[in-house]
Amino acid sequence: QVQLVESGGAEVRAGGSLRLSCVASGKLWSITTMGWYRQAPGGKLAPVATYTSNGHEDYTESVKGRFTISKSRAWNTIWLQMNSLQPEDTAVYYCKAETEVDEETERFGSIPRRSDSWGQGTQVTVSS
């Protein structure tokens, strides 16, 4: 339904900056929110910066004041500006879109069906 393509990952020195982009295509009208997640080597997938259902920005504690999420008006693209990068920011960064479409059912009529779409990820490596 929604396809996501991330870009902008690279290897940088500690203290450097990167800007990640995520371009969405497909049923953009079904997107309810989007956000950035990351998975460090040997770690679990975790949220980094996301938009809440009411449009507010939410950041994990370790990136507050350093990372900024932004978006285009119609969810075409979201960005993640990352400043003052540290080695612990090293991870594969993924873009996620949450979508909702109405689905006709015999029992309940039209009900919302929610799903998540993920990009392929972009590698960010921060060296000390």
C-alpha positions as CSV (number, residue, x, y, z in Angstrom):
1,Q,0.0,0.0,0.0
2,V,2.8,2.4,0.9
3,Q,6.4,2.1,-0.2
4,L,9.2,3.8,1.7
5,V,12.7,4.5,0.6
6,E,15.3,5.9,3.0
7,S,18.5,7.6,2.1
8,G,21.2,9.8,3.6
9,G,23.1,7.2,5.8
10,A,26.9,7.4,5.8
11,E,29.9,7.1,8.0
12,V,30.8,10.2,9.9
13,R,33.1,11.2,12.8
14,A,31.8,11.9,16.2
15,G,30.3,15.4,16.4
16,G,29.3,15.4,12.8
17,S,25.8,15.7,11.2
18,L,23.7,13.8,8.8
19,R,20.3,14.3,7.3
20,L,18.2,11.2,6.5
21,S,15.3,11.3,4.1
22,C,12.4,9.0,3.7
23,V,10.3,9.2,0.5
24,A,6.8,7.7,0.5
25,S,4.8,6.5,-2.5
26,G,1.6,4.7,-3.0
27,K,-1.5,5.3,-1.0
28,L,-0.3,8.4,0.8
29,W,-3.8,9.3,1.8
30,S,-3.9,6.2,4.1
31,I,-0.9,7.4,6.2
32,T,-1.8,8.4,9.7
33,T,1.7,9.0,11.0
34,M,5.3,8.3,10.3
35,G,8.5,8.1,12.2
36,W,12.1,7.0,12.5
37,Y,13.4,3.9,14.2
38,R,16.8,2.4,14.6
39,Q,18.5,-0.9,15.3
40,A,22.0,-0.9,16.7
41,P,24.3,-3.9,16.2
42,G,23.0,-6.7,18.5
43,G,20.2,-4.5,19.7
44,K,16.5,-4.2,19.4
45,L,14.5,-2.0,17.0
46,A,13.6,1.1,18.9
47,P,11.9,4.4,18.1
48,V,14.1,7.5,17.6
49,A,11.8,10.3,16.5
50,T,8.2,9.9,15.6
51,Y,5.0,11.9,15.1
52,T,2.2,11.1,17.5
53,S,-1.4,10.6,16.3
54,N,-2.1,14.2,17.0
55,G,0.9,15.5,15.0
56,H,3.3,16.2,17.9
57,E,7.0,15.2,17.8
58,D,8.2,12.6,20.1
59,Y,11.9,11.8,20.7
60,T,13.7,9.1,22.6
61,E,15.6,10.7,25.5
62,S,19.1,10.1,24.1
63,V,18.5,12.2,21.0
64,K,16.6,15.1,22.4
65,G,18.3,18.4,21.5
66,R,20.4,16.7,18.8
67,F,17.9,15.2,16.4
68,T,15.0,16.9,14.6
69,I,12.2,15.2,12.7
70,S,10.3,17.1,10.0
71,K,7.9,16.3,7.3
72,S,6.3,17.5,4.1
73,R,2.6,18.6,4.2
74,A,1.1,15.5,2.7
75,W,3.4,12.8,4.1
76,N,5.4,12.6,0.9
77,T,8.7,12.9,2.7
78,I,10.0,12.9,6.3
79,W,13.5,13.9,7.3
80,L,15.7,13.3,10.3
81,Q,18.3,16.0,11.0
82,M,21.0,14.5,13.2
83,N,23.5,16.8,14.8
84,S,26.3,16.1,17.4
85,L,26.4,12.4,16.4
86,Q,28.0,10.0,18.8
87,P,29.3,6.5,18.3
88,E,26.2,5.2,20.2
89,D,24.1,6.5,17.4
90,T,25.5,3.9,15.1
91,A,22.6,1.8,13.7
92,V,20.5,1.0,10.8
93,Y,17.8,3.7,10.6
94,Y,14.4,2.7,9.4
95,C,11.4,4.8,8.3
96,K,7.9,3.6,9.3
97,A,4.5,4.6,8.1
98,E,1.3,3.7,9.9
99,T,-1.7,3.4,7.6
100,E,-5.4,3.0,8.0
101,V,-7.9,2.0,5.4
102,D,-11.6,1.1,5.6
103,E,-12.2,-2.6,5.0
104,E,-15.7,-3.9,4.2
105,T,-16.6,-6.9,6.3
106,E,-19.7,-9.1,6.2
107,R,-20.2,-9.1,10.0
108,F,-19.3,-5.5,11.0
109,G,-19.7,-3.5,7.8
110,S,-16.8,-1.0,7.2
111,I,-14.1,-1.2,9.8
112,P,-10.6,0.4,9.9
113,R,-7.7,-1.8,9.1
114,R,-4.4,-0.6,10.4
115,S,-1.0,-1.7,9.2
116,D,2.7,-0.6,9.2
117,S,5.0,-0.2,6.3
118,W,8.8,-0.1,6.6
119,G,11.6,1.0,4.4
120,Q,14.7,-1.0,3.7
121,G,16.9,1.0,6.1
122,T,19.9,3.2,5.8
123,Q,23.2,2.6,7.7
124,V,24.6,5.3,10.0
125,T,28.1,4.7,11.4
126,V,29.7,7.2,13.8
127,S,33.4,6.7,14.5
128,S,35.1,8.1,17.5
